[in-house]
Amino acid sequence: MKHLALLLVAAASLFARTARAADWPIVLGTEEGAPDQPARPVGFLQLVGEGSSGARVEGLKSSALSRFEGRRPTFNSIGDSDATIGLSVRRARVGLRGSVPATKQHINYFLTVELGTVAVNRGTAARLIDASITFSQIPGARVRVGQFKLPTMDETVEANPISGELINFSNVALGLMLENKVENGAYVGGAYAFRDVGVQVFDTFQRRQVALSYALMISNGRFGGVDDDNHKDVTGRVTASWVFKGAASDPHRQELSLFAWGQRGTRAFGGERYERVREGVGVHLEREPVRIRAELVYGSGMLVLGPNPSFAGQPIAVAPEGRALGGYVQARVRLFKKLLLGLRYDELHRQLDGGPALRVMRTLTPALEWDFTPRAKLMLNYERRWLAAPEGSEDARRIAETIADRVLAQATVAF
């Protein structure tokens, strides 16, 4: 993290007093390119239908697992239920954003609440998602305070309803970045929604076609609520881009980007504190009609493994010192004005030290998207899934091999 901090400082000095270029912290955290209004409503609605064959496990032999004979693993059902076909209001997010009058949009705010059924709302009907204020008076060093997105994976930092190309996040994002607090074998509260409470210094600069952005954030390491200790997370991200065209506020700026990010902190678990590290590098090309990106992510510490064994009602396992490595590559092409075709392959190796706990997750996802308008679209995904337990017991391998494919459809309307 020391090297990353030095790189951020050097970048800001090199590109000082130059024009700004598009960047997700700019798009989400400022009002550039938007009307100068004290308050404007924002939000989006995502309705999802999904289904799978919902295979059940057969042929279990060990005394410890034979009681699960004929049951459906949790990865073959929808949410916390035993259903294999379902409809849901996955996300229903509403909020306000705007700039303080007479500040030339140098002070703005962003506030949203989630009303859907995503994991962030586990145990509650509504939850505060974004609540931040951004100060843009200092050239080259905007300051954002409150609760907002961490500058990490490309897949998680973007605005999902605007730029998300697939319905589900990759195994990498879900397995390494979507935190869930676990106590006594059960989830406590909702998932962390790729956000935290803290302070971030960030900006984006451009000289001719070369753009550079940075973000450095210090945060609680605890999403929502009041922090209960002095341990903080440090997260940083840098992006270097060759800009083909696009305004500062354009979420689909035409560019070729290289990016790197890192996050370091600690978490309390079982009466001890463990180091939690996440790091990633990637490339992103967007030039109509094509968008391509790939990313490699490493994680160590505080891996949440899900139910163990993988059946409803079983305790949630955590590997406080576990390591994982994953990545994805995806591409999208616009065939016609409104029709897009996409494909993603992602892979996650969890518990890299090997042994019975090693799991390898792979998913290949072809995708179709129909854009009715820039704010309304329909998506159809087919997830071809594989799960392997290379060094597990015969029963563990049998359970893993039952993983079923999924079909998903999602309608999105944003305002």
The 8 nearest C-alpha neighbors of each residue, nearest first, counted from 0:
[[1, 3, 2, 4, 261, 263, 235, 233],
 [2, 0, 4, 3, 5, 6, 7, 235],
 [3, 1, 5, 0, 4, 6, 7, 8],
 [2, 4, 0, 6, 1, 5, 7, 235],
 [3, 5, 7, 1, 6, 2, 0, 8],
 [6, 4, 2, 8, 7, 3, 9, 1],
 [5, 7, 3, 9, 4, 8, 10, 2],
 [8, 6, 4, 10, 5, 9, 213, 3],
 [7, 9, 5, 11, 10, 6, 12, 4],
 [10, 8, 6, 12, 7, 11, 13, 5],
 [11, 9, 7, 13, 8, 12, 6, 14],
 [10, 12, 8, 9, 14, 13, 15, 139],
 [13, 11, 9, 15, 10, 14, 8, 139],
 [14, 12, 10, 11, 15, 9, 8, 16],
 [13, 15, 11, 12, 204, 17, 10, 16],
 [14, 16, 12, 17, 11, 13, 139, 204],
 [17, 15, 14, 18, 138, 139, 204, 19],
 [18, 16, 15, 205, 204, 14, 206, 19],
 [17, 19, 205, 204, 206, 20, 16, 203],
 [18, 20, 204, 205, 203, 247, 17, 21],
 [21, 19, 247, 205, 204, 203, 210, 22],
 [20, 22, 247, 248, 249, 246, 25, 252],
 [21, 23, 25, 24, 26, 20, 203, 212],
 [22, 24, 26, 25, 27, 157, 156, 21],
 [25, 23, 28, 27, 26, 22, 201, 29],
 [26, 24, 22, 28, 23, 29, 27, 21],
 [25, 27, 23, 248, 24, 28, 29, 22],
 [28, 26, 24, 25, 23, 29, 158, 30],
 [27, 29, 25, 24, 26, 133, 30, 109],
 [30, 28, 25, 31, 27, 26, 107, 133],
 [29, 31, 33, 32, 104, 97, 107, 98],
 [32, 30, 33, 29, 248, 247, 26, 25],
 [31, 33, 248, 30, 34, 247, 249, 246],
 [34, 32, 30, 31, 35, 248, 36, 97],
 [35, 33, 36, 32, 30, 31, 97, 39],
 [34, 36, 33, 98, 104, 37, 97, 30],
 [35, 37, 38, 97, 34, 98, 39, 100],
 [36, 38, 97, 98, 99, 100, 35, 39],
 [39, 37, 97, 36, 96, 95, 40, 98],
 [38, 40, 95, 96, 97, 41, 36, 37],
 [39, 41, 95, 94, 96, 38, 42, 93],
 [42, 40, 94, 414, 95, 93, 39, 96],
 [43, 41, 93, 92, 414, 413, 94, 40],
 [42, 44, 413, 92, 412, 91, 414, 93],
 [43, 45, 91, 412, 411, 90, 413, 92],
 [46, 44, 411, 90, 410, 89, 88, 47],
 [45, 47, 88, 410, 409, 89, 87, 44],
 [48, 46, 409, 87, 408, 86, 89, 88],
 [47, 49, 86, 408, 407, 85, 409, 87],
 [50, 48, 407, 406, 85, 84, 408, 47],
 [49, 51, 84, 83, 406, 405, 85, 407],
 [52, 50, 405, 53, 83, 404, 403, 406],
 [51, 53, 54, 403, 83, 50, 404, 405],
 [54, 52, 75, 51, 83, 76, 403, 55],
 [55, 53, 52, 401, 71, 403, 75, 56],
 [56, 54, 71, 70, 69, 57, 53, 72],
 [57, 55, 69, 70, 68, 398, 71, 401],
 [56, 58, 69, 68, 59, 55, 397, 70],
 [57, 59, 60, 56, 68, 397, 394, 65],
 [58, 60, 65, 394, 57, 68, 61, 64],
 [59, 61, 65, 58, 62, 394, 64, 393],
 [62, 60, 63, 64, 65, 59, 394, 393],
 [61, 63, 65, 64, 60, 66, 59, 67],
 [62, 64, 61, 65, 66, 60, 67, 59],
 [65, 63, 66, 61, 62, 67, 59, 60],
 [66, 64, 59, 67, 62, 68, 61, 60],
 [65, 67, 64, 68, 63, 62, 59, 69],
 [68, 66, 65, 70, 64, 69, 56, 59],
 [67, 69, 65, 66, 70, 57, 56, 59],
 [68, 70, 56, 55, 57, 67, 71, 58],
 [71, 69, 55, 67, 68, 56, 72, 310],
 [70, 72, 55, 54, 56, 73, 75, 53],
 [73, 71, 310, 309, 74, 75, 70, 55],
 [72, 74, 310, 75, 76, 309, 311, 71],
 [73, 75, 72, 76, 402, 309, 77, 403],
 [76, 74, 53, 73, 72, 403, 402, 71],
 [75, 77, 83, 73, 81, 82, 74, 53],
 [78, 76, 82, 83, 80, 79, 81, 75],
 [77, 79, 80, 76, 73, 81, 82, 74],
 [78, 80, 77, 81, 311, 76, 73, 82],
 [79, 81, 82, 78, 77, 76, 311, 73],
 [80, 82, 76, 83, 77, 79, 71, 73],
 [83, 81, 80, 76, 77, 84, 85, 53],
 [82, 84, 76, 50, 53, 51, 77, 81],
 [85, 83, 50, 82, 49, 51, 77, 86],
 [86, 84, 49, 48, 50, 87, 83, 82],
 [85, 87, 48, 47, 49, 88, 84, 46],
 [88, 86, 47, 89, 46, 48, 85, 116],
 [87, 89, 46, 115, 90, 45, 116, 47],
 [88, 90, 116, 115, 87, 117, 45, 46],
 [89, 91, 115, 45, 88, 44, 92, 117],
 [92, 90, 44, 115, 114, 113, 43, 45],
 [91, 93, 113, 42, 43, 112, 90, 114],
 [94, 92, 42, 111, 112, 41, 91, 43],
 [93, 95, 111, 41, 110, 40, 42, 112],
 [96, 94, 40, 110, 39, 41, 38, 109],
 [97, 95, 109, 108, 38, 39, 110, 40],
 [96, 98, 38, 37, 107, 36, 108, 39],
 [99, 97, 107, 37, 104, 106, 36, 100],
 [98, 100, 37, 106, 107, 102, 101, 104],
 [101, 99, 102, 37, 98, 103, 36, 104],
 [100, 102, 103, 99, 104, 98, 105, 106],
 [101, 103, 104, 105, 100, 99, 106, 98],
 [104, 102, 105, 101, 100, 106, 35, 98],
 [105, 103, 98, 102, 106, 107, 30, 35],
 [104, 106, 135, 102, 103, 134, 136, 107],
 [107, 105, 134, 104, 133, 99, 98, 102],
 [106, 108, 98, 133, 97, 132, 99, 104],
 [107, 109, 132, 96, 131, 97, 133, 98],
 [108, 110, 96, 131, 130, 95, 129, 132],
 [109, 111, 130, 129, 94, 95, 96, 131],
 [112, 110, 94, 129, 93, 128, 127, 92],
 [111, 113, 127, 128, 93, 126, 92, 94],
 [114, 112, 92, 126, 125, 115, 91, 128],
 [113, 115, 125, 91, 92, 124, 112, 90],
 [116, 114, 90, 91, 89, 88, 113, 117],
 [115, 117, 89, 120, 88, 90, 118, 114],
 [118, 116, 89, 119, 120, 115, 90, 121],
 [119, 117, 121, 120, 190, 189, 116, 192],
 [118, 120, 189, 190, 117, 121, 192, 191],
 [121, 119, 118, 189, 123, 117, 116, 122],
 [120, 122, 189, 118, 119, 123, 188, 117],
 [121, 123, 120, 188, 189, 124, 187, 119],
 [124, 122, 120, 125, 121, 126, 189, 188],
 [123, 125, 114, 120, 126, 122, 115, 121],
 [126, 124, 114, 113, 123, 120, 112, 127],
 [125, 127, 113, 112, 128, 120, 114, 124],
 [126, 128, 112, 129, 111, 113, 125, 130],
 [129, 127, 112, 111, 126, 113, 130, 146],
 [130, 128, 111, 110, 147, 146, 127, 131],
 [129, 131, 110, 146, 145, 109, 147, 111],
 [132, 130, 145, 109, 144, 108, 146, 129],
 [131, 133, 108, 144, 107, 143, 145, 109],
 [134, 132, 143, 107, 142, 106, 108, 135],
 [133, 135, 106, 142, 105, 141, 136, 143],
 [136, 134, 141, 105, 137, 106, 133, 142],
 [135, 137, 105, 134, 138, 141, 106, 140],
 [136, 138, 140, 135, 141, 139, 134, 142],
 [139, 137, 140, 136, 16, 141, 135, 15],
 [138, 140, 202, 15, 137, 11, 141, 16],
 [141, 139, 137, 201, 138, 202, 200, 142],
 [140, 142, 135, 201, 200, 134, 202, 137],
 [143, 141, 200, 134, 133, 199, 140, 135],
 [142, 144, 133, 199, 132, 198, 134, 200],
 [145, 143, 198, 131, 132, 197, 199, 133],
 [144, 146, 131, 196, 197, 130, 147, 132],
 [145, 147, 196, 130, 129, 195, 131, 197],
 [146, 148, 129, 194, 195, 131, 145, 149],
 [149, 147, 194, 193, 156, 150, 195, 146],
 [148, 150, 194, 151, 193, 195, 147, 156],
 [151, 149, 236, 156, 235, 148, 214, 234],
 [150, 152, 149, 260, 156, 236, 153, 261],
 [153, 151, 154, 155, 156, 279, 150, 260],
 [152, 154, 156, 155, 157, 151, 294, 281],
 [153, 155, 152, 156, 157, 172, 168, 163],
 [154, 156, 152, 153, 157, 193, 151, 172],
 [155, 157, 153, 154, 152, 150, 151, 148],
 [158, 156, 155, 159, 23, 154, 153, 162],
 [159, 157, 161, 160, 162, 156, 163, 27],
 [158, 160, 163, 162, 161, 157, 155, 164],
 [161, 159, 158, 163, 162, 411, 413, 43],
 [162, 160, 159, 158, 163, 374, 250, 413],
 [161, 163, 159, 158, 160, 164, 157, 250],
 [162, 164, 159, 165, 160, 161, 158, 157],
 [165, 163, 162, 166, 341, 331, 366, 368],
 [166, 164, 167, 163, 366, 380, 168, 378],
 [165, 167, 168, 409, 380, 164, 378, 407],
 [168, 166, 165, 169, 407, 380, 170, 173],
 [167, 169, 172, 173, 170, 166, 165, 154],
 [168, 170, 171, 172, 345, 173, 167, 327],
 [171, 169, 173, 172, 174, 347, 345, 168],
 [170, 172, 169, 174, 173, 325, 175, 347],
 [171, 173, 176, 169, 175, 174, 170, 168],
 [174, 172, 177, 170, 171, 175, 176, 169],
 [175, 173, 171, 172, 170, 176, 177, 303],
 [174, 176, 172, 171, 173, 177, 298, 302],
 [175, 177, 172, 178, 173, 174, 193, 171],
 [178, 176, 173, 193, 191, 175, 192, 172],
 [179, 177, 191, 190, 176, 180, 175, 193],
 [180, 178, 190, 181, 191, 186, 177, 189],
 [179, 181, 187, 186, 178, 182, 188, 190],
 [182, 180, 186, 185, 187, 184, 179, 183],
 [181, 183, 184, 185, 186, 187, 180, 268],
 [184, 182, 185, 181, 314, 315, 269, 186],
 [183, 185, 314, 315, 182, 181, 316, 186],
 [186, 184, 181, 182, 315, 183, 314, 187],
 [185, 187, 181, 180, 188, 182, 179, 184],
 [188, 186, 180, 181, 185, 182, 189, 179],
 [189, 187, 121, 186, 122, 190, 180, 179],
 [188, 190, 119, 121, 120, 118, 191, 187],
 [189, 191, 119, 179, 118, 178, 192, 177],
 [190, 192, 178, 193, 222, 194, 177, 119],
 [191, 193, 194, 190, 119, 177, 178, 128],
 [194, 192, 191, 148, 177, 149, 176, 155],
 [195, 193, 148, 147, 149, 192, 191, 222],
 [194, 196, 222, 146, 147, 221, 218, 197],
 [197, 195, 146, 145, 218, 219, 222, 223],
 [196, 198, 218, 217, 145, 144, 219, 195],
 [199, 197, 144, 217, 216, 143, 218, 145],
 [198, 200, 216, 143, 215, 142, 201, 144],
 [201, 199, 142, 215, 141, 214, 140, 216],
 [202, 200, 214, 141, 213, 140, 199, 215],
 [201, 203, 139, 140, 212, 213, 141, 204],
 [202, 204, 212, 19, 20, 211, 213, 22],
 [205, 203, 19, 211, 210, 18, 20, 17],
 [206, 204, 210, 18, 19, 20, 209, 17],
 [205, 207, 209, 208, 17, 210, 18, 204],
 [206, 208, 209, 205, 210, 242, 18, 17],
 [207, 209, 242, 241, 206, 210, 205, 243],
 [210, 208, 241, 206, 205, 207, 240, 242],
 [211, 209, 205, 240, 204, 239, 241, 206],
 [212, 210, 239, 204, 238, 203, 240, 205],
 [211, 213, 203, 238, 237, 202, 204, 239],
 [212, 214, 237, 201, 236, 202, 7, 238],
 [213, 215, 201, 236, 235, 200, 150, 216],
 [214, 216, 235, 200, 199, 234, 201, 236],
 [217, 215, 199, 234, 198, 233, 235, 218],
 [216, 218, 233, 198, 197, 232, 199, 234],
 [219, 217, 197, 232, 196, 231, 220, 195],
 [218, 220, 231, 221, 196, 232, 197, 226],
 [221, 219, 232, 218, 231, 195, 222, 264],
 [220, 222, 219, 195, 223, 226, 196, 224],
 [221, 223, 195, 191, 196, 194, 220, 224],
 [224, 222, 221, 196, 225, 195, 146, 127],
 [223, 225, 226, 222, 221, 196, 227, 127],
 [224, 226, 227, 223, 221, 219, 222, 196],
 [227, 225, 228, 219, 224, 221, 229, 223],
 [226, 228, 225, 229, 230, 219, 221, 224],
 [229, 227, 230, 226, 231, 219, 225, 220],
 [230, 228, 231, 227, 226, 219, 220, 232],
 [229, 231, 228, 265, 219, 232, 264, 220],
 [232, 230, 219, 218, 220, 264, 229, 217],
 [231, 233, 264, 218, 220, 263, 217, 219],
 [232, 234, 217, 263, 262, 216, 264, 218],
 [235, 233, 262, 216, 261, 215, 232, 217],
 [234, 236, 215, 260, 214, 261, 216, 150],
 [235, 237, 260, 214, 213, 259, 150, 151],
 [236, 238, 213, 259, 258, 212, 260, 214],
 [239, 237, 258, 212, 211, 257, 240, 213],
 [238, 240, 211, 257, 256, 210, 258, 212],
 [241, 239, 256, 210, 255, 209, 242, 211],
 [240, 242, 209, 255, 254, 208, 210, 256],
 [243, 241, 254, 208, 244, 240, 253, 209],
 [242, 244, 253, 254, 241, 208, 245, 286],
 [245, 243, 253, 242, 252, 254, 246, 208],
 [244, 246, 252, 253, 249, 247, 243, 242],
 [245, 247, 249, 248, 21, 20, 252, 244],
 [246, 248, 21, 20, 249, 19, 245, 31],
 [247, 249, 32, 26, 246, 21, 31, 250],
 [248, 250, 246, 251, 252, 247, 245, 21],
 [251, 249, 252, 248, 26, 21, 23, 162],
 [252, 250, 249, 253, 285, 245, 162, 21],
 [251, 253, 245, 249, 250, 254, 244, 21],
 [254, 252, 286, 285, 244, 243, 245, 242],
 [255, 253, 242, 285, 243, 241, 284, 252],
 [254, 256, 284, 241, 240, 283, 285, 242],
 [257, 255, 240, 283, 239, 282, 254, 284],
 [256, 258, 282, 239, 238, 281, 240, 283],
 [257, 259, 238, 281, 237, 280, 282, 239],
 [260, 258, 280, 237, 279, 236, 281, 238],
 [259, 261, 236, 279, 235, 151, 278, 237],
 [262, 260, 278, 235, 234, 277, 279, 236],
 [261, 263, 234, 277, 276, 233, 278, 235],
 [264, 262, 276, 233, 232, 275, 234, 277],
 [263, 265, 232, 275, 274, 231, 233, 276],
 [266, 264, 274, 275, 273, 272, 230, 267],
 [265, 267, 273, 272, 268, 274, 275, 264],
 [268, 266, 272, 271, 273, 270, 269, 265],
 [269, 267, 271, 270, 272, 266, 273, 319],
 [268, 270, 271, 267, 182, 272, 183, 319],
 [269, 271, 268, 267, 272, 273, 266, 182],
 [272, 270, 268, 269, 267, 273, 266, 319],
 [273, 271, 267, 266, 268, 265, 274, 270],
 [272, 274, 265, 266, 319, 275, 267, 271],
 [273, 275, 265, 300, 264, 276, 266, 272],
 [274, 276, 300, 265, 264, 263, 299, 301],
 [277, 275, 263, 299, 298, 262, 300, 274],
 [276, 278, 298, 262, 261, 297, 263, 299],
 [279, 277, 261, 297, 296, 260, 262, 298],
 [278, 280, 296, 260, 295, 259, 297, 261],
 [281, 279, 259, 295, 294, 258, 260, 296],
 [280, 282, 294, 258, 293, 257, 295, 259],
 [281, 283, 257, 292, 293, 256, 258, 294],
 [284, 282, 292, 256, 255, 291, 257, 285],
 [285, 283, 255, 291, 290, 254, 292, 256],
 [286, 284, 290, 253, 254, 289, 287, 291],
 [287, 285, 253, 289, 288, 290, 254, 284],
 [288, 286, 289, 285, 290, 253, 333, 332],
 [287, 289, 333, 332, 286, 290, 334, 285],
 [290, 288, 332, 287, 286, 331, 285, 333],
 [289, 291, 285, 331, 284, 330, 286, 332],
 [292, 290, 330, 284, 329, 283, 331, 285],
 [291, 293, 283, 282, 329, 328, 284, 330],
 [292, 294, 328, 281, 282, 327, 329, 283],
 [293, 295, 281, 326, 327, 280, 282, 296],
 [294, 296, 326, 279, 280, 325, 281, 327],
 [297, 295, 279, 325, 278, 326, 324, 294],
 [298, 296, 324, 278, 277, 323, 279, 325],
 [299, 297, 277, 323, 276, 322, 324, 175],
 [300, 298, 322, 276, 321, 275, 323, 320],
 [299, 301, 320, 275, 319, 321, 274, 302],
 [302, 300, 319, 318, 275, 303, 320, 317],
 [301, 303, 318, 317, 300, 321, 304, 319],
 [302, 304, 317, 305, 301, 316, 318, 174],
 [305, 303, 316, 317, 302, 306, 315, 318],
 [304, 306, 315, 316, 303, 307, 309, 317],
 [307, 305, 315, 309, 313, 314, 308, 316],
 [308, 306, 309, 316, 313, 314, 315, 305],
 [307, 309, 306, 310, 313, 314, 64, 305],
 [310, 308, 306, 307, 72, 73, 311, 313],
 [311, 309, 72, 73, 308, 313, 306, 312],
 [310, 312, 313, 73, 309, 306, 79, 72],
 [313, 311, 310, 314, 306, 315, 309, 79],
 [312, 314, 306, 311, 310, 307, 308, 315],
 [315, 313, 184, 306, 307, 185, 316, 312],
 [314, 316, 306, 184, 305, 185, 307, 313],
 [315, 317, 304, 305, 307, 306, 314, 303],
 [316, 318, 303, 304, 302, 319, 301, 315],
 [317, 319, 321, 302, 320, 301, 303, 316],
 [320, 318, 301, 300, 321, 317, 302, 273],
 [321, 319, 300, 318, 301, 299, 322, 273],
 [320, 322, 318, 300, 350, 299, 319, 302],
 [323, 321, 299, 350, 351, 298, 300, 349],
 [322, 324, 349, 298, 348, 350, 351, 297],
 [325, 323, 297, 348, 296, 347, 298, 349],
 [326, 324, 347, 296, 346, 171, 295, 348],
 [325, 327, 295, 294, 346, 345, 296, 171],
 [326, 328, 345, 293, 344, 294, 346, 329],
 [329, 327, 293, 344, 343, 292, 345, 294],
 [328, 330, 343, 342, 292, 291, 344, 293],
 [329, 331, 291, 342, 341, 290, 343, 292],
 [332, 330, 341, 290, 340, 289, 291, 342],
 [331, 333, 289, 340, 288, 339, 334, 341],
 [332, 334, 339, 288, 335, 338, 340, 289],
 [335, 333, 339, 338, 332, 340, 336, 288],
 [336, 334, 338, 337, 333, 339, 288, 332],
 [335, 337, 338, 333, 334, 339, 370, 369],
 [336, 338, 370, 369, 335, 371, 339, 333],
 [339, 337, 369, 335, 334, 368, 333, 336],
 [340, 338, 333, 368, 334, 332, 367, 369],
 [339, 341, 367, 332, 331, 366, 333, 368],
 [342, 340, 331, 366, 330, 365, 367, 332],
 [341, 343, 365, 330, 329, 364, 366, 331],
 [344, 342, 329, 364, 328, 363, 345, 330],
 [343, 345, 363, 327, 328, 362, 329, 364],
 [344, 346, 327, 362, 326, 361, 169, 343],
 [345, 347, 361, 325, 360, 326, 327, 362],
 [346, 348, 325, 360, 359, 171, 324, 349],
 [347, 349, 359, 324, 323, 325, 358, 351],
 [348, 350, 323, 358, 351, 357, 347, 359],
 [351, 349, 357, 322, 321, 352, 323, 353],
 [350, 352, 353, 322, 349, 323, 357, 348],
 [353, 351, 350, 354, 322, 357, 321, 356],
 [354, 352, 357, 351, 350, 356, 355, 390],
 [353, 355, 390, 356, 357, 352, 391, 350],
 [354, 356, 391, 390, 357, 353, 392, 388],
 [355, 357, 354, 350, 358, 353, 391, 388],
 [358, 356, 350, 353, 355, 349, 354, 388],
 [359, 357, 388, 349, 387, 348, 356, 360],
 [358, 360, 348, 387, 347, 386, 349, 388],
 [361, 359, 386, 347, 346, 385, 358, 348],
 [362, 360, 346, 385, 345, 384, 386, 347],
 [363, 361, 384, 345, 383, 344, 385, 382],
 [362, 364, 344, 383, 343, 382, 384, 345],
 [365, 363, 382, 343, 381, 342, 383, 366],
 [366, 364, 342, 381, 341, 380, 343, 363],
 [367, 365, 380, 341, 379, 340, 342, 364],
 [366, 368, 340, 379, 378, 339, 341, 380],
 [369, 367, 378, 339, 377, 338, 370, 379],
 [368, 370, 338, 377, 337, 376, 371, 339],
 [371, 369, 376, 337, 372, 375, 368, 338],
 [370, 372, 376, 375, 369, 337, 373, 374],
 [371, 373, 375, 374, 370, 376, 337, 369],
 [372, 374, 375, 370, 371, 376, 161, 413],
 [375, 373, 413, 372, 412, 414, 376, 161],
 [376, 374, 412, 372, 371, 411, 373, 370],
 [377, 375, 370, 411, 371, 369, 410, 378],
 [376, 378, 410, 369, 368, 409, 411, 370],
 [379, 377, 368, 409, 408, 367, 410, 369],
 [378, 380, 408, 367, 366, 407, 368, 409],
 [381, 379, 366, 407, 406, 365, 382, 408],
 [380, 382, 406, 364, 365, 405, 407, 383],
 [383, 381, 364, 405, 404, 363, 384, 406],
 [382, 384, 404, 363, 362, 364, 381, 405],
 [385, 383, 362, 404, 361, 382, 403, 363],
 [384, 386, 361, 360, 362, 402, 387, 383],
 [387, 385, 360, 399, 359, 400, 361, 402],
 [388, 386, 359, 399, 358, 389, 396, 360],
 [387, 389, 358, 391, 396, 390, 357, 399],
 [390, 388, 387, 391, 357, 358, 396, 355],
 [391, 389, 355, 354, 388, 357, 392, 353],
 [392, 390, 355, 388, 395, 389, 396, 393],
 [391, 393, 395, 394, 396, 390, 355, 388],
 [392, 394, 396, 395, 397, 391, 59, 60],
 [393, 395, 397, 392, 396, 59, 398, 60],
 [396, 394, 392, 398, 397, 393, 391, 399],
 [397, 395, 399, 393, 388, 394, 398, 391],
 [396, 398, 394, 400, 395, 399, 393, 401],
 [399, 397, 395, 396, 400, 401, 56, 394],
 [400, 398, 396, 386, 401, 397, 387, 402],
 [399, 401, 397, 402, 398, 396, 386, 387],
 [400, 402, 399, 398, 54, 403, 56, 397],
 [403, 401, 400, 399, 75, 386, 385, 74],
 [404, 402, 75, 52, 401, 53, 54, 51],
 [403, 405, 383, 384, 382, 51, 402, 406],
 [406, 404, 51, 382, 50, 381, 407, 403],
 [405, 407, 381, 50, 49, 380, 382, 51],
 [406, 408, 49, 380, 48, 379, 381, 405],
 [409, 407, 379, 48, 378, 47, 380, 49],
 [410, 408, 47, 378, 46, 377, 411, 48],
 [409, 411, 377, 46, 45, 376, 378, 47],
 [412, 410, 45, 376, 375, 44, 377, 409],
 [411, 413, 375, 44, 43, 374, 45, 376],
 [414, 412, 43, 374, 42, 44, 375, 411],
 [413, 41, 42, 43, 374, 412, 40, 44]]
